[in-house]
Amino acid sequence: MAKRATVADVAALAKVSSATVSNVIGNRSGKVSTRTRQRVLEAISALNYTYNENAATLRSNKSNIIGLVIHDLSNPYYTELIAKINRQLAKKGYATILACSDENLESQQSYLHLMQRHNALAVLLCPTWDTSGEHLAAWHDLSPTITFLRPVGSHESDFIGIDNYQAAYDLTRQLIADGHRQLAFIGGSQSSRLRRQRLQGWKDAHEDAGISWNDAHILYCSSSMSAGSAAVMQLFQQTSDVTALVCYQDIVAFGAMNALHYMGKTVGGEIAVTGFDGLSDAEGWLPSLTTAEVQIAVLAEHIVDRLLARLEKPQEPPSVTLLHAHIHWRASSHGDVDSSHAR
């Protein structure tokens, strides 16, 4: 096996110092003349030299690795978001280690320790629902941790999220303005803080409009089409007066719409349906789905920008950013309301 070329080998061939080779490899502008830089690059090519990033990490005690830990990869919203974050970090010269905790706190903590062993510069974390500030404290002391979408009830880390309350309030208030008086809230788990925020917006929109909401019209379900479908089937086995569904997520709304079609109910006419996330499939669904969206590209940009700012100024106090959701009003909520529910 041929001996692997070293920095010293490149320096000897290019007739420069090892420090000059390191400056070229590190792309340190202003340190090397154009002519010398070209000579070093030619030597690198001739020797088929490969930069040993692991060795450099050990020498400098730094890396270009960003840990990315998420609780769920089955939801298309999260997979789209991760892809955009990863692309933006790659453009900035960072590599990511991706891990999925599957909503398991023990797995999440193990992955955080894995990031530590890989000497990650920072971690981007969408935490499990039972994550507390104490769970993150030990890691936070070692490297910055940016949490996103799911708050942990602690202000020790930067957080980028969505104004869930206002989006749910706006969706519900407009449905009420359209004449709906019997509205259901479908989806989410009891432990979800995001669900509590969205549900509170739903409830407050009722109260501000002088309308009573019904506990029987609030159903939990997991984040899947099949669960959304089952929840709506259960709802209409119990009642027949609901004319509008505010769904916790688009994926749940898709399942709800399938169930309504199966029951022979007209989505957007007989029953209004809204979602939350702004998935790319929402516009192409039949009928197209009304949804509250924070553009995934915008959210990814805020997350990456916050990370870069934190790396540059690690001692600054943590910040909280809540992004406003834009509601796309589409065919799933624009049908006529029965005269008995007129505004």
C-alpha positions as CSV (number, residue, x, y, z in Angstrom):
1,M,0.0,0.0,0.0
2,A,1.4,3.4,-1.0
3,K,2.3,5.8,1.8
4,R,-0.3,8.5,2.3
5,A,1.1,12.0,1.4
6,T,1.5,14.4,4.3
7,V,1.6,18.2,4.6
8,A,5.4,17.9,4.7
9,D,5.4,16.1,1.4
10,V,3.3,18.8,-0.3
11,A,5.6,21.5,1.2
12,A,8.7,19.8,-0.1
13,L,7.3,19.4,-3.6
14,A,6.0,23.0,-3.8
15,K,9.2,24.3,-2.1
16,V,7.3,26.1,0.6
17,S,6.9,25.8,4.3
18,S,4.3,23.5,6.0
19,A,2.7,26.6,7.4
20,T,2.1,27.9,3.9
21,V,0.5,24.6,2.9
22,S,-1.8,24.8,5.9
23,N,-2.8,28.4,5.0
24,V,-3.7,27.2,1.5
25,I,-5.7,24.2,2.8
26,G,-7.4,26.5,5.3
27,N,-8.2,29.0,2.6
28,R,-6.8,31.8,4.7
29,S,-7.0,34.8,2.4
30,G,-4.2,37.3,2.4
31,K,-1.7,34.8,3.8
32,V,-0.4,33.4,0.5
33,S,0.3,34.9,-2.9
34,T,-1.7,33.7,-5.9
35,R,1.4,32.2,-7.6
36,T,2.4,30.3,-4.4
37,R,-1.1,29.2,-3.8
38,Q,-1.2,27.7,-7.3
39,R,2.1,25.9,-6.8
40,V,0.7,24.3,-3.6
41,L,-2.5,23.3,-5.3
42,E,-0.5,21.6,-8.1
43,A,1.6,19.8,-5.5
44,I,-1.6,18.6,-3.7
45,S,-3.0,17.3,-7.0
46,A,0.2,15.6,-8.0
47,L,0.6,13.8,-4.6
48,N,-3.2,13.1,-4.4
49,Y,-3.0,14.6,-0.9
50,T,-6.2,14.3,1.2
51,Y,-6.8,16.6,4.2
52,N,-7.1,14.6,7.4
53,E,-10.0,16.4,9.1
54,N,-10.0,14.1,12.1
55,A,-6.4,14.8,12.8
56,A,-7.0,18.5,12.5
57,T,-9.9,18.3,14.9
58,L,-7.7,16.6,17.5
59,R,-5.0,19.2,17.1
60,S,-7.3,22.2,17.4
61,N,-10.0,20.7,19.7
62,K,-12.5,22.0,17.2
63,S,-14.5,20.5,14.4
64,N,-16.9,21.6,11.7
65,I,-19.6,19.2,12.9
66,I,-23.1,20.3,13.9
67,G,-25.3,17.8,15.7
68,L,-28.9,17.6,14.6
69,V,-31.2,15.7,16.8
70,I,-34.9,15.4,16.0
71,H,-37.7,13.5,17.7
72,D,-39.5,12.2,14.6
73,L,-38.5,11.5,11.0
74,S,-41.8,10.0,9.9
75,N,-43.5,13.4,9.6
76,P,-42.8,15.0,6.2
77,Y,-42.6,18.4,7.7
78,Y,-39.5,17.5,9.7
79,T,-37.8,15.7,6.9
80,E,-38.3,18.8,4.6
81,L,-37.0,21.1,7.4
82,I,-33.9,18.9,8.1
83,A,-33.0,18.8,4.4
84,K,-33.1,22.6,4.1
85,I,-31.0,23.0,7.3
86,N,-28.5,20.5,6.1
87,R,-28.1,22.2,2.8
88,Q,-27.7,25.6,4.4
89,L,-25.1,24.3,6.8
90,A,-23.2,22.6,4.0
91,K,-23.0,25.9,2.1
92,K,-21.4,27.4,5.2
93,G,-18.8,24.6,5.4
94,Y,-20.4,22.6,8.2
95,A,-21.1,18.8,8.3
96,T,-24.1,17.4,10.2
97,I,-24.6,14.3,12.3
98,L,-28.3,13.4,12.2
99,A,-30.0,11.4,14.9
100,C,-33.6,10.6,15.6
101,S,-34.7,10.1,19.2
102,D,-38.1,8.6,18.3
103,E,-39.7,10.6,21.1
104,N,-37.5,8.8,23.7
105,L,-35.7,11.0,26.2
106,E,-33.1,8.3,27.0
107,S,-32.2,8.0,23.3
108,Q,-32.0,11.7,22.9
109,Q,-29.6,12.1,25.8
110,S,-27.5,9.2,24.4
111,Y,-27.3,11.0,21.1
112,L,-26.3,14.3,22.7
113,H,-23.4,12.4,24.4
114,L,-22.5,11.0,21.0
115,M,-22.3,14.5,19.6
116,Q,-20.0,15.4,22.5
117,R,-17.7,12.4,21.7
118,H,-17.6,13.6,18.1
119,N,-16.5,17.1,19.4
120,A,-19.5,18.8,17.7
121,L,-19.4,22.6,17.7
122,A,-23.1,22.9,18.6
123,V,-26.4,21.0,18.5
124,L,-29.6,21.8,16.9
125,L,-32.3,20.0,18.9
126,C,-36.1,19.4,18.4
127,P,-36.6,17.8,21.8
128,T,-38.8,15.1,23.2
129,W,-41.8,16.4,25.1
130,D,-40.4,15.3,28.4
131,T,-37.1,17.2,27.9
132,S,-36.5,19.8,30.6
133,G,-33.9,22.5,31.0
134,E,-32.0,20.2,33.4
135,H,-31.7,17.5,30.8
136,L,-29.9,20.0,28.5
137,A,-27.8,21.8,31.1
138,A,-24.8,19.4,31.1
139,W,-24.5,19.5,27.3
140,H,-25.2,23.2,27.1
141,D,-22.1,23.9,29.3
142,L,-20.0,22.2,26.7
143,S,-21.4,23.4,23.4
144,P,-24.2,25.7,22.3
145,T,-27.7,24.1,21.9
146,I,-30.3,25.7,19.7
147,T,-33.7,24.2,20.3
148,F,-36.4,24.6,17.7
149,L,-40.2,24.1,17.3
150,R,-40.6,22.5,20.7
151,P,-39.9,24.7,23.8
152,V,-38.5,23.0,26.8
153,G,-39.8,25.4,29.4
154,S,-36.3,26.8,30.0
155,H,-34.6,30.0,28.8
156,E,-31.1,28.6,29.0
157,S,-30.9,27.8,25.3
158,D,-31.8,29.8,22.1
159,F,-35.2,28.8,20.8
160,I,-36.7,29.3,17.3
161,G,-40.4,28.5,17.1
162,I,-43.8,29.3,15.7
163,D,-46.6,31.5,17.2
164,N,-48.9,28.5,17.4
165,Y,-51.5,30.2,19.6
166,Q,-52.1,33.1,17.1
167,A,-52.2,30.8,14.1
168,A,-54.8,28.5,15.6
169,Y,-56.8,31.5,16.9
170,D,-56.8,33.1,13.4
171,L,-57.9,29.9,11.7
172,T,-60.7,29.3,14.2
173,R,-61.9,32.9,14.2
174,Q,-62.2,32.9,10.4
175,L,-64.2,29.7,10.4
176,I,-66.5,31.2,13.0
177,A,-66.8,34.3,10.8
178,D,-67.7,32.1,7.9
179,G,-70.7,30.8,9.9
180,H,-69.5,27.7,11.6
181,R,-70.7,27.2,15.2
182,Q,-69.8,23.6,15.9
183,L,-66.0,23.1,15.4
184,A,-63.8,20.2,16.4
185,F,-60.1,20.2,17.2
186,I,-58.3,17.0,16.0
187,G,-54.9,15.7,16.7
188,G,-51.8,15.9,18.9
189,S,-50.8,14.2,22.2
190,Q,-51.7,15.3,25.7
191,S,-48.1,15.9,26.5
192,S,-47.5,18.3,23.6
193,R,-46.9,21.9,24.5
194,L,-47.5,22.9,20.9
195,R,-50.9,21.2,21.0
196,R,-51.8,23.1,24.2
197,Q,-50.9,26.4,22.5
198,R,-52.9,25.6,19.4
199,L,-55.8,24.3,21.4
200,Q,-55.8,27.4,23.6
201,G,-56.0,29.6,20.5
202,W,-59.0,27.5,19.3
203,K,-60.7,27.9,22.6
204,D,-60.1,31.6,22.9
205,A,-61.4,32.3,19.4
206,H,-64.7,30.6,20.5
207,E,-64.8,32.7,23.7
208,D,-64.1,36.0,21.9
209,A,-66.9,35.2,19.5
210,G,-69.3,34.4,22.3
211,I,-69.6,30.7,21.3
212,S,-69.3,27.7,23.6
213,W,-66.9,25.0,22.6
214,N,-67.6,21.3,23.3
215,D,-65.1,19.0,25.1
216,A,-66.5,16.1,23.1
217,H,-65.2,17.8,19.9
218,I,-61.6,17.7,21.1
219,L,-59.8,14.5,20.1
220,Y,-56.2,13.4,20.6
221,C,-54.4,11.3,17.9
222,S,-50.9,10.6,16.7
223,S,-49.3,12.3,13.8
224,S,-50.3,10.2,10.8
225,M,-53.0,10.0,8.2
226,S,-54.4,6.8,9.5
227,A,-54.8,8.3,13.0
228,G,-56.4,11.4,11.7
229,S,-58.9,9.3,9.7
230,A,-59.7,7.1,12.7
231,A,-60.2,10.2,15.0
232,V,-62.7,11.7,12.5
233,M,-64.6,8.5,12.1
234,Q,-64.8,8.3,15.9
235,L,-66.0,12.0,16.1
236,F,-68.9,11.5,13.6
237,Q,-70.0,8.3,15.3
238,Q,-70.6,10.5,18.4
239,T,-72.0,13.6,16.7
240,S,-73.4,14.8,13.4
241,D,-73.5,18.6,14.0
242,V,-69.8,19.4,13.5
243,T,-69.2,21.5,10.4
244,A,-65.5,22.4,10.7
245,L,-62.3,20.6,11.7
246,V,-59.2,22.4,12.9
247,C,-56.5,19.8,12.6
248,Y,-53.3,19.8,14.6
249,Q,-51.1,19.0,11.6
250,D,-51.5,18.8,7.8
251,I,-50.8,15.0,7.9
252,V,-53.8,14.6,10.3
253,A,-55.9,16.8,8.1
254,F,-55.2,14.6,5.1
255,G,-56.4,11.6,7.0
256,A,-59.5,13.5,8.2
257,M,-60.4,14.5,4.6
258,N,-60.0,10.8,3.5
259,A,-62.4,9.8,6.3
260,L,-64.9,12.5,5.3
261,H,-64.8,11.3,1.7
262,Y,-65.4,7.7,2.8
263,M,-68.4,8.9,4.8
264,G,-69.8,10.7,1.8
265,K,-69.3,14.2,3.2
266,T,-68.2,17.0,1.0
267,V,-64.9,18.6,2.2
268,G,-65.1,22.3,1.7
269,G,-68.8,22.2,1.3
270,E,-70.5,20.2,4.0
271,I,-67.4,20.2,6.3
272,A,-64.5,22.7,6.4
273,V,-61.1,21.3,7.1
274,T,-57.9,23.2,8.1
275,G,-54.4,22.0,8.9
276,F,-51.1,23.3,10.3
277,D,-47.6,23.1,8.8
278,G,-47.9,24.1,5.2
279,L,-46.7,20.9,3.7
280,S,-46.0,21.0,-0.1
281,D,-48.7,18.4,-0.6
282,A,-51.4,20.6,0.9
283,E,-51.9,22.7,-2.3
284,G,-52.1,19.6,-4.5
285,W,-54.5,17.7,-2.2
286,L,-58.1,17.3,-3.4
287,P,-59.6,19.6,-2.4
288,S,-56.6,21.8,-1.7
289,L,-56.0,22.2,2.1
290,T,-56.3,25.4,4.0
291,T,-53.2,25.5,6.3
292,A,-51.2,27.7,8.6
293,E,-47.6,27.8,7.4
294,V,-44.3,29.2,8.4
295,Q,-42.3,28.5,5.3
296,I,-39.8,25.8,6.0
297,A,-37.1,27.7,4.1
298,V,-37.7,30.7,6.4
299,L,-37.6,28.6,9.5
300,A,-34.4,26.8,8.4
301,E,-32.8,30.1,7.7
302,H,-33.6,31.5,11.2
303,I,-32.3,28.3,12.8
304,V,-29.0,28.4,10.9
305,D,-28.6,32.2,11.4
306,R,-29.2,31.8,15.1
307,L,-26.6,29.0,15.2
308,L,-24.0,31.0,13.4
309,A,-24.6,34.0,15.7
310,R,-24.3,31.8,18.8
311,L,-21.0,30.3,17.5
312,E,-19.6,33.8,16.9
313,K,-20.8,35.2,20.3
314,P,-21.1,32.3,22.7
315,Q,-21.4,34.5,25.8
316,E,-24.5,36.4,24.7
317,P,-27.7,35.7,26.5
318,P,-30.1,33.2,24.8
319,S,-32.9,34.5,22.6
320,V,-36.4,33.4,21.8
321,T,-37.8,33.9,18.3
322,L,-41.5,33.2,17.4
323,L,-42.3,33.3,13.7
324,H,-45.7,34.3,12.5
325,A,-47.6,31.7,10.5
326,H,-49.2,32.7,7.2
327,I,-52.6,31.1,6.5
328,H,-53.3,29.8,3.0
329,W,-57.1,29.8,2.6
330,R,-57.9,27.1,0.1
331,A,-60.8,25.0,-1.1
332,S,-61.0,22.7,1.9
333,S,-62.6,25.5,4.0
334,H,-64.4,27.7,1.5
335,G,-67.7,25.9,1.0
336,D,-71.1,27.1,1.9
337,V,-72.3,26.8,5.5
338,D,-75.7,25.4,6.2
339,S,-78.2,28.2,7.0
340,S,-78.7,26.8,10.5
341,H,-75.1,27.9,11.1
342,A,-75.3,31.3,9.5
343,R,-73.3,34.1,11.0
